[in-house]
């Protein structure tokens, strides 16, 4: 059970890093010397993909949570709340 929870958090973090342009993907985009038009198009594509993936991500999290005991669910909810706050902080920093 602990491995499932850990794997879910890793998958969620990896997916989010890509969705928000973090990590290696962001470095790759900078190295390509994109035009302003390409940057806008890629950003629009990311936003569309993020929106399309959100229902799947939510269902995935609900499915994982359903497998957990009430104690594990509480920990899961706490960690997810911390993760969401961290992502919001990053998003706000990027937009400022």
TORKOL-4160 file (C-alpha; in steps of 0.2 Angstrom, whole numbers, padded with zeros to 4 digits, m for minus):
96
<pt num="1" X="0000" Y="0000" Z="0000"/>
<pt num="2" X="0014" Y="0012" Z="0004"/>
<pt num="3" X="0022" Y="0008" Z="m0013"/>
<pt num="4" X="0006" Y="0012" Z="m0021"/>
<pt num="5" X="0004" Y="0029" Z="m0012"/>
<pt num="6" X="0022" Y="0033" Z="m0016"/>
<pt num="7" X="0021" Y="0029" Z="m0034"/>
<pt num="8" X="0005" Y="0039" Z="m0036"/>
<pt num="9" X="0014" Y="0054" Z="m0029"/>
<pt num="10" X="0029" Y="0052" Z="m0040"/>
<pt num="11" X="0017" Y="0050" Z="m0055"/>
<pt num="12" X="0007" Y="0066" Z="m0050"/>
<pt num="13" X="0023" Y="0076" Z="m0047"/>
<pt num="14" X="0031" Y="0071" Z="m0064"/>
<pt num="15" X="0015" Y="0074" Z="m0073"/>
<pt num="16" X="0013" Y="0091" Z="m0065"/>
<pt num="17" X="0031" Y="0096" Z="m0068"/>
<pt num="18" X="0028" Y="0093" Z="m0087"/>
<pt num="19" X="0012" Y="0101" Z="m0087"/>
<pt num="20" X="0019" Y="0117" Z="m0079"/>
<pt num="21" X="0034" Y="0117" Z="m0089"/>
<pt num="22" X="0046" Y="0113" Z="m0076"/>
<pt num="23" X="0062" Y="0102" Z="m0075"/>
<pt num="24" X="0070" Y="0095" Z="m0091"/>
<pt num="25" X="0056" Y="0100" Z="m0102"/>
<pt num="26" X="0058" Y="0118" Z="m0098"/>
<pt num="27" X="0077" Y="0117" Z="m0101"/>
<pt num="28" X="0074" Y="0109" Z="m0118"/>
<pt num="29" X="0062" Y="0123" Z="m0123"/>
<pt num="30" X="0075" Y="0136" Z="m0119"/>
<pt num="31" X="0088" Y="0127" Z="m0128"/>
<pt num="32" X="0077" Y="0127" Z="m0144"/>
<pt num="33" X="0078" Y="0146" Z="m0146"/>
<pt num="34" X="0059" Y="0147" Z="m0150"/>
<pt num="35" X="0051" Y="0161" Z="m0158"/>
<pt num="36" X="0038" Y="0171" Z="m0148"/>
<pt num="37" X="0025" Y="0164" Z="m0159"/>
<pt num="38" X="0031" Y="0146" Z="m0155"/>
<pt num="39" X="0032" Y="0150" Z="m0137"/>
<pt num="40" X="0014" Y="0156" Z="m0137"/>
<pt num="41" X="0008" Y="0141" Z="m0147"/>
<pt num="42" X="0017" Y="0129" Z="m0135"/>
<pt num="43" X="0009" Y="0138" Z="m0120"/>
<pt num="44" X="m0008" Y="0137" Z="m0128"/>
<pt num="45" X="m0005" Y="0118" Z="m0131"/>
<pt num="46" X="0000" Y="0115" Z="m0113"/>
<pt num="47" X="m0015" Y="0124" Z="m0106"/>
<pt num="48" X="m0027" Y="0114" Z="m0118"/>
<pt num="49" X="m0018" Y="0097" Z="m0113"/>
<pt num="50" X="m0018" Y="0102" Z="m0095"/>
<pt num="51" X="m0037" Y="0105" Z="m0095"/>
<pt num="52" X="m0040" Y="0089" Z="m0105"/>
<pt num="53" X="m0029" Y="0079" Z="m0092"/>
<pt num="54" X="m0037" Y="0086" Z="m0076"/>
<pt num="55" X="m0052" Y="0075" Z="m0076"/>
<pt num="56" X="m0041" Y="0060" Z="m0078"/>
<pt num="57" X="m0030" Y="0066" Z="m0064"/>
<pt num="58" X="m0044" Y="0069" Z="m0053"/>
<pt num="59" X="m0051" Y="0051" Z="m0056"/>
<pt num="60" X="m0034" Y="0044" Z="m0053"/>
<pt num="61" X="m0033" Y="0052" Z="m0036"/>
<pt num="62" X="m0050" Y="0047" Z="m0032"/>
<pt num="63" X="m0046" Y="0029" Z="m0037"/>
<pt num="64" X="m0031" Y="0029" Z="m0026"/>
<pt num="65" X="m0039" Y="0037" Z="m0011"/>
<pt num="66" X="m0053" Y="0023" Z="m0012"/>
<pt num="67" X="m0040" Y="0010" Z="m0009"/>
<pt num="68" X="m0034" Y="0018" Z="0007"/>
<pt num="69" X="m0039" Y="0015" Z="0025"/>
<pt num="70" X="m0046" Y="0030" Z="0034"/>
<pt num="71" X="m0030" Y="0034" Z="0042"/>
<pt num="72" X="m0021" Y="0033" Z="0025"/>
<pt num="73" X="m0034" Y="0044" Z="0017"/>
<pt num="74" X="m0031" Y="0057" Z="0030"/>
<pt num="75" X="m0012" Y="0057" Z="0027"/>
<pt num="76" X="m0015" Y="0057" Z="0008"/>
<pt num="77" X="m0027" Y="0072" Z="0010"/>
<pt num="78" X="m0014" Y="0081" Z="0020"/>
<pt num="79" X="0000" Y="0078" Z="0008"/>
<pt num="80" X="m0011" Y="0082" Z="m0007"/>
<pt num="81" X="m0015" Y="0099" Z="0001"/>
<pt num="82" X="0003" Y="0103" Z="0004"/>
<pt num="83" X="0007" Y="0098" Z="m0014"/>
<pt num="84" X="m0007" Y="0109" Z="m0020"/>
<pt num="85" X="m0001" Y="0124" Z="m0010"/>
<pt num="86" X="0017" Y="0121" Z="m0016"/>
<pt num="87" X="0011" Y="0121" Z="m0034"/>
<pt num="88" X="0001" Y="0137" Z="m0031"/>
<pt num="89" X="0016" Y="0146" Z="m0024"/>
<pt num="90" X="0026" Y="0141" Z="m0039"/>
<pt num="91" X="0012" Y="0146" Z="m0051"/>
<pt num="92" X="0011" Y="0163" Z="m0042"/>
<pt num="93" X="0030" Y="0166" Z="m0043"/>
<pt num="94" X="0030" Y="0161" Z="m0061"/>
<pt num="95" X="0016" Y="0174" Z="m0065"/>
<pt num="96" X="0024" Y="0188" Z="m0055"/>
